[in-house]
Amino acid sequence: MKVHSGANIKVTENQAYDLILSPMITEKSTLGAEHNQVTFRVPLTANKPEIKAAIELLFSVKVKAVNTIRQNGKTKRFQGRKGKRSDYKKAIICLEDGHSIDVSMGI
């Protein structure tokens, strides 16, 4: 596995919109807002440097750290038939002091 320490990743605006799918508005993510954190749903193929570059480009903020979580879809039953929710990845973005993102308004 190749690790890029301090590599500057460049993303175009179109790529940035493809990387950030939607904000996650949950009880846990709103608690993170008190600690200057915002949670977004991202594609399974996205990596941390790309996510950081996309957030900084789209929202004009400074990102301190990016943590990603791969969430496996649940197996559910509906009228006796088994089904599976799709897998997804979420990114928890920690912003520098003085920066903020209001997820209640559109991009």
WOQUIGI-V720304 format. One line per field, one symbol per residue. phi: phi as a letter, one per 20 degrees, with the letter a starting at -180 (. if undefined). A space follows every 50 residues. Layout:
phi = ???
This chain:
phi = .eddemfeedcefffffffdfafddcffffffffdmccdcecffefdfff ffffffffdlcdeebcddcedfffecdclndebcfffbccdddeeffndb ceffdff
